[in-house]
Amino acid sequence: MTVILVADHAHINGGQAKVAIESALGLAARGHAVVFLAAVGPADERLAAAGIETVVLGQTDVTRAASLARFGVQWLWNRAAAAALGEIIARHDPRETVVHVHAWAKALSPSIGPVLAASRAPVVFTMHEYYLACPNGGFYDYPVSAACHRAPLSAACIAHNCDSRGYARKLMRVARHGLMRHTGMIDNLAAVVTISRLQREVLAPHLPPDTRFEDVANPVDVAPLGPKDDGPPGDFVFVGRLSAEKGAGLFAQAARLSGRRAVFVGDGPQRAELEAAHPEAAFLGWHDPAGVKRRLREARALVFPSVWYEGQPLTVLESLALGTPVIVSDLCAGREAVADGVDGLWFRSGDPASLAAAMTRLSDDATARRMGQAAYERFWADPLTLDRHLDRIERVYREVLAGVRGPARVASGAVRRQEVARLPSPEWERGRG
């Protein structure tokens, strides 16, 4: 089998690229021929070392572009990406080839849509976010820091600025989404891989009625270190981008209300504001992966206060795997991994008093130890390893190559959301309730 993996970046700069690259390495190790196409380099050195054909276009992405006006042509329609993907697909036997798209929105653009629509090889699409349905990718209204319920590309959507950088960029997103929708990006998908129940529920009304959903959990890269010792639990820790949608400010407010110290591991646009408003908090900046795991292992609890429909937060799963309980917003899909009152606590999204109450409850050392023990035992009873991820994705590949259509199909109209709700729970949620 040949697998053509498509992503914006050929190096690890976040969860999307990490999953794509680790999958590529794992599939190659299992004997598959793997091609990795990305717009932005440099390429992870392990790809070439594993014998993976790596095609990097040497472009930039929207987050690094010096000028949106100059970058806008690539962002709207990346001709080089379409040509490269078309050439790669054309030289492989469609009966033995799967095209798997992990990311396109930051650099590759909707130009790959017609290529995917014309592909005789089956196309699989992993939804790490919501760009197939929502112009800004998150069903999130950044200026008001709240989930957005407007229909994508409706008059209400187009007229409202939901973009964090202004209405001009929102209009660019609208134009790009219109191109994506009308040039075939979603017209020939053999399977859409989702990573949480919440994600499927949010996506279903916005995709074709016969969309086939498959749940494939992302792998969690953590070693089993054993349960924690009986030493005193540490601080409440936030890991990630310091921004409104991640709930960084909410955590700082709740920590002050509960009389606990907030520890931030990460950086972002809210850092200076939060440092000025909360001198009692600790701001440690970004750590390397080993450093993040060390902080999580030492923490009393991970606080994950995300206020958008986050799909499968790997930090939540890493924390549980390290024996650290999690306090999680009830809006994001991280709640699906946490049994409320067993290995962590849920709180009302956007409510600092509710989060403060959860922090107060976990300020009791015995409670923190008990939940940490449960977190470790429950995760490692059924761990989300790379091998498990590869087994699942290989099954999806085999089925789409054989033209198999499973029962997980979504009916049209008002039935869609109900049908998705009746699908089996995603594999990373099973056994966690």
C-alpha positions as MATLAB code, in Angstrom:
seq = 'MTVILVADHAHINGGQAKVAIESALGLAARGHAVVFLAAVGPADERLAAAGIETVVLGQTDVTRAASLARFGVQWLWNRAAAAALGEIIARHDPRETVVHVHAWAKALSPSIGPVLAASRAPVVFTMHEYYLACPNGGFYDYPVSAACHRAPLSAACIAHNCDSRGYARKLMRVARHGLMRHTGMIDNLAAVVTISRLQREVLAPHLPPDTRFEDVANPVDVAPLGPKDDGPPGDFVFVGRLSAEKGAGLFAQAARLSGRRAVFVGDGPQRAELEAAHPEAAFLGWHDPAGVKRRLREARALVFPSVWYEGQPLTVLESLALGTPVIVSDLCAGREAVADGVDGLWFRSGDPASLAAAMTRLSDDATARRMGQAAYERFWADPLTLDRHLDRIERVYREVLAGVRGPARVASGAVRRQEVARLPSPEWERGRG';
ca = [
       0.000    0.000    0.000;
       1.130    3.538   -0.771;
       0.032    6.315    1.580;
       0.274    9.936    0.446;
       0.192   12.138    3.546;
      -0.660   15.808    3.027;
       0.049   18.520    5.609;
       0.938   22.194    5.868;
       4.210   21.558    7.719;
       6.948   18.941    7.354;
       8.242   19.520   10.888;
       6.564   19.345   14.270;
       5.143   22.734   15.179;
       1.989   21.497   16.904;
      -0.375   18.589   17.303;
      -1.444   18.283   13.651;
       2.066   17.993   12.285;
       3.136   15.702   15.127;
       0.375   13.203   14.363;
       1.035   13.348   10.615;
       4.790   12.856   10.982;
       4.591   10.147   13.651;
       2.002    8.329   11.515;
       4.270    8.576    8.477;
       7.185    7.093   10.403;
       5.024    4.324   11.846;
       3.478    3.402    8.499;
       6.910    3.274    6.858;
       8.178    1.020    9.652;
       5.272   -1.326    8.889;
       6.400   -1.664    5.291;
       4.130    0.801    3.513;
       5.431    3.154    0.841;
       4.888    6.652    2.232;
       4.993   10.009    0.467;
       4.857   13.154    2.612;
       3.805   16.419    0.946;
       4.011   19.714    2.833;
       4.168   23.391    1.961;
       6.437   24.556    4.784;
       9.851   23.214    5.756;
      12.282   22.325    7.016;
      11.503   18.638    6.878;
      11.827   16.496    9.971;
      15.112   14.622    9.458;
      13.510   11.354   10.513;
      11.347   11.282    7.378;
      14.274   10.912    4.983;
      16.059    8.552    7.373;
      13.005    6.269    7.250;
      13.069    6.208    3.448;
       9.969    8.388    3.122;
       9.713   10.417   -0.064;
       9.334   13.959    1.233;
       8.162   16.802   -0.989;
       8.487   20.246    0.614;
       7.421   23.276   -1.420;
       9.591   25.746    0.494;
       6.710   28.100    1.201;
       5.574   29.979    4.302;
       2.273   29.872    6.177;
      -0.258   32.462    7.228;
       1.168   32.767   10.744;
       4.625   33.725    9.426;
       3.656   35.831    6.428;
       5.103   39.331    6.638;
       2.133   40.717    4.720;
      -1.283   39.148    4.273;
      -1.699   41.162    1.075;
       1.362   39.472   -0.450;
       0.609   36.074    1.054;
      -3.077   36.251    0.158;
      -2.687   34.711   -3.299;
      -1.065   31.572   -1.859;
      -3.555   31.451    1.022;
      -6.505   31.608   -1.364;
      -5.137   29.438   -4.165;
      -1.744   27.736   -3.908;
      -1.069   26.637   -7.480;
       2.226   24.977   -6.594;
       0.534   22.788   -3.991;
      -2.156   21.656   -6.417;
       0.420   20.838   -9.084;
       2.640   18.898   -6.681;
      -0.224   16.853   -5.241;
      -1.608   16.120   -8.697;
       1.776   14.887   -9.903;
       2.257   12.638   -6.876;
      -1.204   11.064   -7.158;
      -0.838   10.552  -10.927;
       2.232    8.336  -10.598;
       0.713    5.875   -8.140;
      -1.729    3.034   -8.735;
      -5.094    4.206   -7.320;
      -5.999    0.611   -6.448;
      -3.107    0.499   -3.974;
      -2.934    4.133   -2.858;
      -4.648    6.208   -0.183;
      -4.425    9.998    0.011;
      -4.642   11.172    3.627;
      -4.977   14.913    4.313;
      -4.067   16.172    7.785;
      -3.897   19.939    7.184;
      -4.336   22.493    4.402;
      -5.643   25.741    5.905;
      -2.402   27.514    6.874;
      -0.449   27.050    3.636;
      -1.721   24.513    1.081;
      -5.052   26.297    0.436;
      -8.302   25.139   -1.242;
      -6.361   24.620   -4.486;
      -5.871   20.979   -3.540;
      -9.671   20.519   -3.557;
     -10.096   19.856   -7.292;
      -7.123   17.466   -7.186;
      -8.734   15.514   -4.350;
     -12.120   15.555   -6.093;
     -10.578   14.102   -9.254;
      -8.476   11.507   -7.441;
      -9.198    7.890   -8.311;
      -7.329    6.911   -5.160;
      -9.552    7.155   -2.070;
      -9.155   10.285    0.045;
      -9.187   10.240    3.860;
      -9.353   13.498    5.804;
      -8.458   13.835    9.492;
     -10.294   16.665   11.218;
      -7.867   18.144   13.716;
     -10.082   21.272   13.730;
     -13.134   22.450   11.758;
     -11.865   24.120    8.582;
     -13.990   21.894    6.340;
     -17.067   23.478    7.926;
     -16.134   26.862    9.427;
     -14.226   29.739    7.776;
     -12.133   30.421   10.888;
     -11.716   26.751   11.714;
     -13.092   26.727   15.228;
     -16.734   27.840   15.424;
     -15.341   30.481   17.753;
     -15.977   34.227   17.910;
     -12.597   35.632   18.922;
     -13.582   39.280   19.595;
     -16.226   38.235   22.138;
     -14.428   35.071   23.353;
     -17.388   32.740   22.858;
     -18.461   29.790   20.748;
     -20.127   30.799   17.477;
     -23.456   29.293   16.397;
     -23.904   31.142   13.099;
     -24.318   29.004    9.979;
     -21.063   29.084    7.992;
     -21.243   31.456    4.991;
     -24.723   32.635    5.976;
     -25.446   36.355    5.814;
     -25.039   36.530    9.585;
     -21.672   34.782    9.340;
     -20.347   36.978    6.539;
     -21.488   40.216    8.179;
     -19.962   39.434   11.572;
     -16.271   39.725   12.367;
     -15.205   36.615   14.263;
     -11.504   36.929   13.394;
      -8.969   37.866   16.035;
      -7.076   40.085   13.581;
      -9.925   42.055   12.050;
     -12.698   42.023    9.481;
     -10.393   42.183    6.435;
      -8.925   38.827    7.348;
     -12.417   37.498    8.079;
     -13.429   38.376    4.515;
     -10.334   36.568    3.227;
     -11.415   33.536    5.228;
     -14.918   33.777    3.754;
     -13.504   33.900    0.218;
     -11.220   30.955    0.895;
     -14.021   28.920    2.458;
     -16.236   29.659   -0.527;
     -13.501   28.399   -2.842;
     -13.069   25.290   -0.713;
     -16.775   24.554   -0.706;
     -17.327   25.113   -4.427;
     -14.208   23.509   -5.880;
     -14.513   19.980   -4.569;
     -12.588   19.722   -1.310;
     -15.352   17.734    0.421;
     -16.924   16.076   -2.631;
     -14.803   12.928   -2.822;
     -13.929   11.970    0.734;
     -13.962    8.231    1.333;
     -13.795    8.815    5.089;
     -13.591   11.693    7.537;
     -11.554   10.816   10.610;
     -12.711   12.540   13.776;
     -11.014   12.417   17.149;
     -13.931   12.979   19.533;
     -17.689   12.610   19.799;
     -18.053   16.381   20.172;
     -16.211   16.959   16.919;
     -18.530   14.627   15.007;
     -21.611   16.288   16.479;
     -20.381   19.754   15.513;
     -19.291   18.740   12.004;
     -22.134   16.497   10.871;
     -24.682   19.157    9.864;
     -22.113   20.883    7.635;
     -20.788   17.942    5.592;
     -22.487   15.922    2.822;
     -25.285   13.651    4.076;
     -23.449   10.452    3.123;
     -20.208   11.364    4.910;
     -18.588    8.349    6.495;
     -17.117    9.134    9.904;
     -14.356    7.049   11.475;
     -13.010    7.584   14.983;
      -9.249    7.218   15.213;
      -7.648    8.493   18.395;
      -4.405   10.390   18.108;
      -1.469    8.616   19.772;
      -0.204    9.814   23.133;
       3.579    9.874   23.423;
       4.117    9.148   27.113;
       6.023    6.351   28.857;
       4.441    4.489   31.802;
       6.312    5.911   34.792;
       4.189    4.232   37.435;
       1.858    5.930   39.909;
       3.207    8.973   41.714;
       4.844    8.630   45.106;
       3.212    9.915   48.275;
       4.922   13.307   48.243;
       2.823   16.476   48.446;
       1.069   17.346   45.172;
       2.392   20.417   43.389;
       0.764   23.383   41.673;
      -2.193   23.827   39.382;
      -0.673   24.037   35.900;
      -1.849   25.358   32.540;
       0.006   24.129   29.433;
      -0.430   25.762   26.046;
      -0.936   29.004   24.190;
      -1.777   31.968   26.405;
      -4.817   33.191   24.501;
      -8.494   33.874   25.093;
      -9.850   30.742   23.412;
      -7.575   28.582   25.552;
      -9.022   30.129   28.720;
      -5.698   31.381   30.084;
      -7.247   34.462   31.679;
     -10.050   32.376   33.124;
      -7.500   30.179   34.905;
      -5.728   33.221   36.350;
      -9.023   34.608   37.680;
     -10.040   31.273   39.194;
      -6.653   30.808   40.859;
      -7.012   34.191   42.534;
     -10.552   33.355   43.678;
      -9.418   30.040   45.151;
      -6.254   31.421   46.736;
      -4.029   29.091   44.724;
      -1.013   29.897   42.557;
      -1.496   29.631   38.802;
       1.472   28.210   36.881;
       1.572   28.804   33.118;
       3.743   26.688   30.824;
       3.579   28.315   27.401;
       3.400   31.696   25.765;
       1.051   33.727   23.620;
      -0.649   37.057   22.968;
      -2.126   37.362   26.469;
       1.112   36.826   28.377;
       2.048   40.474   28.988;
      -1.508   41.366   29.994;
      -1.768   38.406   32.363;
       1.649   39.027   33.923;
       0.662   42.616   34.669;
      -2.739   41.695   36.097;
      -1.603   38.610   38.040;
       1.864   39.133   39.542;
       1.179   36.241   41.916;
       1.132   33.753   38.997;
       4.194   31.995   37.555;
       4.881   32.319   33.819;
       7.473   29.753   32.752;
       7.369   30.088   28.957;
       7.546   27.237   26.502;
       9.273   24.000   27.483;
      10.517   21.182   25.293;
       8.358   18.006   25.320;
      10.381   16.415   28.124;
      10.069   19.580   30.184;
       6.305   19.716   29.681;
       5.948   16.121   30.819;
       8.062   16.838   33.880;
       5.838   19.790   34.807;
       2.704   17.695   34.316;
       4.100   14.849   36.400;
       4.914   17.242   39.255;
       1.601   19.108   39.097;
      -1.306   18.809   41.506;
      -3.615   19.021   38.502;
      -3.652   20.154   34.919;
      -6.213   22.906   34.385;
      -7.614   22.822   30.851;
     -10.081   25.734   30.606;
     -10.515   25.862   26.811;
     -13.651   27.750   25.750;
     -13.866   26.484   22.159;
     -14.826   23.094   20.688;
     -11.346   21.639   21.040;
     -11.267   18.215   19.407;
      -8.929   15.895   21.328;
      -6.581   17.801   23.627;
      -3.416   15.722   23.837;
      -2.264   17.600   26.938;
      -5.280   16.242   28.825;
      -4.415   12.681   27.851;
      -0.712   13.149   28.607;
      -1.572   14.442   32.060;
      -3.781   11.446   32.826;
      -1.073    9.091   31.542;
       1.400   10.719   33.933;
      -0.892   10.223   36.910;
      -2.042   13.829   37.220;
      -5.768   14.630   37.490;
      -7.349   17.123   35.107;
      -9.804   19.967   35.669;
     -11.486   20.451   32.306;
     -14.054   22.751   30.715;
     -17.362   21.043   29.971;
     -17.441   22.628   26.488;
     -14.357   21.049   24.937;
     -13.873   17.387   24.050;
     -11.288   16.999   26.794;
     -14.224   16.223   29.076;
     -14.709   12.917   27.222;
     -11.412   11.644   28.639;
     -12.122   12.698   32.229;
     -14.552   10.870   34.509;
     -15.909   13.705   36.640;
     -15.033   13.094   40.284;
     -12.860   10.059   39.501;
      -9.689   11.162   37.695;
     -10.510   14.840   37.485;
     -13.294   17.393   37.552;
     -15.470   19.199   35.030;
     -16.386   22.856   35.438;
     -18.809   25.157   33.631;
     -17.068   26.628   30.602;
     -16.276   30.311   30.963;
     -17.208   30.430   34.665;
     -14.252   31.387   36.908;
     -16.249   30.661   40.085;
     -16.996   27.115   38.896;
     -13.327   26.568   38.060;
     -12.273   28.034   41.413;
     -14.591   25.588   43.192;
     -12.973   22.679   41.354;
      -9.510   23.950   42.263;
     -10.554   24.273   45.898;
     -11.768   20.687   45.890;
      -8.471   19.444   44.467;
      -6.518   21.531   46.970;
      -7.112   18.672   49.384;
      -3.982   16.506   49.148;
      -5.796   13.219   49.692;
      -8.288   14.011   46.930;
      -5.505   14.990   44.534;
      -3.606   11.757   45.260;
      -6.711    9.594   44.860;
      -7.654   11.163   41.539;
      -4.064   11.012   40.314;
      -3.902    7.285   41.085;
      -7.177    6.754   39.224;
      -5.930    8.810   36.275;
      -2.832    6.656   35.895;
      -4.624    3.333   36.301;
      -7.483    4.165   33.960;
      -5.261    5.491   31.174;
      -2.808    2.595   31.223;
      -5.578   -0.005   31.370;
      -6.183    0.881   27.702;
      -3.381    3.187   26.501;
      -3.548    5.231   23.303;
      -0.263    4.090   21.795;
       1.102    4.759   18.314;
       0.630    1.083   17.435;
      -3.030    1.293   18.360;
      -3.406    4.417   16.235;
      -1.707    2.716   13.290;
      -3.841   -0.424   13.610;
      -6.967    1.698   13.431;
      -5.874    3.895   10.539;
      -4.660    0.883    8.556;
      -8.106   -0.661    8.905;
      -9.671    2.534    7.551;
      -7.232    2.484    4.626;
      -8.000   -1.149    3.805;
     -11.745   -0.548    3.916;
     -11.717    2.525    1.691;
      -9.438    0.766   -0.784;
     -11.892   -2.110   -0.911;
     -14.782    0.292   -1.361;
     -16.262   -0.818    1.959;
     -18.899    1.500    3.413;
     -19.482    0.895    7.103;
     -22.679    1.621    9.016;
     -21.455    4.949   10.379;
     -23.242    7.126    7.817;
     -25.129   10.278    8.576;
     -28.668   10.847    7.354;
     -29.747   14.158    5.868;
     -31.704   16.987    7.428;
     -32.563   17.081   11.111;
     -31.616   13.414   11.542;
     -27.923   14.075   11.062;
     -27.082   15.126   14.582;
     -29.233   12.337   16.054;
     -27.506    9.730   13.928;
     -24.076   10.946   14.949;
     -25.154   10.863   18.594;
     -25.958    7.166   18.194;
     -22.560    6.280   16.780;
     -20.250    4.270   19.058;
     -18.153    6.405   21.361;
     -14.699    7.275   20.038;
     -12.130    4.690   21.096;
     -10.311    7.100   23.430;
     -13.560    7.683   25.349;
     -14.558    4.042   25.774;
     -14.229    2.772   29.297;
     -13.596    6.238   30.707;
     -17.112    6.983   31.933;
];
